Amino acid sequence: MNYDSEYTPAVAIPLYQGAKDDVVMFQSILGTAIIQALLPSMRDDGMLVVPGISTQDFVSDPNIVPFGPIYPTYSAAGVDYA
């Protein structure tokens, strides 16, 4: 399935509600605001998500499966050690 949330939480919520019973998890949901809006429902539903975000805000959330490094890791990698 491929849905366009238009990067808008108000659009993403009904899309999630309509698709949640047909999937076991969601992948590549983009945008911190979208994840913040969907997370209460995802917790209630026991839904896992692999978001397309790099913020550290959700690192310890049991419903979030990280897909890669968080922003501080990118910053640390950019520091030149001499």
C-alpha positions as CSV (number, residue, x, y, z in Angstrom):
1,M,0.0,0.0,0.0
2,N,1.1,3.5,-0.7
3,Y,-0.6,6.5,0.8
4,D,0.1,10.2,0.6
5,S,-0.4,12.0,3.9
6,E,0.5,15.3,2.2
7,Y,2.8,15.7,5.2
8,T,-0.2,16.7,7.2
9,P,-1.3,15.0,10.4
10,A,-5.0,15.7,9.7
11,V,-4.7,13.7,6.5
12,A,-2.5,11.0,8.0
13,I,-4.8,10.0,10.8
14,P,-7.8,8.9,8.7
15,L,-5.4,7.1,6.3
16,Y,-3.9,5.2,9.3
17,Q,-7.4,4.4,10.6
18,G,-8.4,3.0,7.2
19,A,-5.3,0.9,6.7
20,K,-4.4,-0.4,10.2
21,D,-6.6,-3.5,10.0
22,D,-5.0,-4.7,6.7
23,V,-1.3,-4.5,7.8
24,V,1.0,-5.8,10.5
25,M,3.2,-2.7,10.6
26,F,3.9,0.5,8.8
27,Q,7.2,1.5,7.2
28,S,8.5,4.9,6.0
29,I,6.0,7.2,7.5
30,L,7.6,10.6,7.0
31,G,7.6,13.5,9.4
32,T,7.9,13.9,13.1
33,A,4.5,15.7,13.3
34,I,2.9,12.7,11.5
35,I,4.4,10.2,13.9
36,Q,3.4,12.4,16.9
37,A,-0.2,12.5,15.7
38,L,-0.4,8.7,14.9
39,L,1.6,7.4,17.9
40,P,-1.3,7.4,20.4
41,S,-3.4,5.3,18.0
42,M,-0.5,3.1,17.2
43,R,0.1,2.4,20.9
44,D,-3.5,1.5,21.4
45,D,-3.5,-0.8,18.4
46,G,-0.1,-2.4,19.3
47,M,1.2,-1.3,15.8
48,L,4.9,-1.2,15.0
49,V,6.2,1.6,12.7
50,V,9.6,2.1,11.0
51,P,9.4,5.8,10.5
52,G,11.4,7.9,8.0
53,I,12.6,10.3,10.6
54,S,16.0,10.8,12.4
55,T,14.8,12.6,15.5
56,Q,15.8,11.1,18.8
57,D,12.4,11.8,20.4
58,F,11.2,8.3,19.8
59,V,14.3,6.2,20.4
60,S,12.9,4.5,23.5
61,D,9.3,4.1,22.3
62,P,8.4,0.4,22.0
63,N,6.3,0.9,18.9
64,I,9.1,2.6,16.9
65,V,11.7,0.6,15.1
66,P,14.6,2.9,14.2
67,F,15.7,2.7,10.5
68,G,19.1,4.4,10.9
69,P,21.1,7.0,12.9
70,I,19.5,9.8,14.8
71,Y,20.5,13.5,14.2
72,P,23.1,13.7,17.0
73,T,24.9,10.8,15.3
74,Y,25.1,12.7,12.0
75,S,26.4,15.7,13.9
76,A,29.1,13.7,15.7
77,A,30.2,12.1,12.5
78,G,30.7,15.5,11.0
79,V,33.2,16.6,13.7
80,D,36.8,16.6,12.5
81,Y,39.1,15.0,15.0
82,A,42.6,16.1,14.5
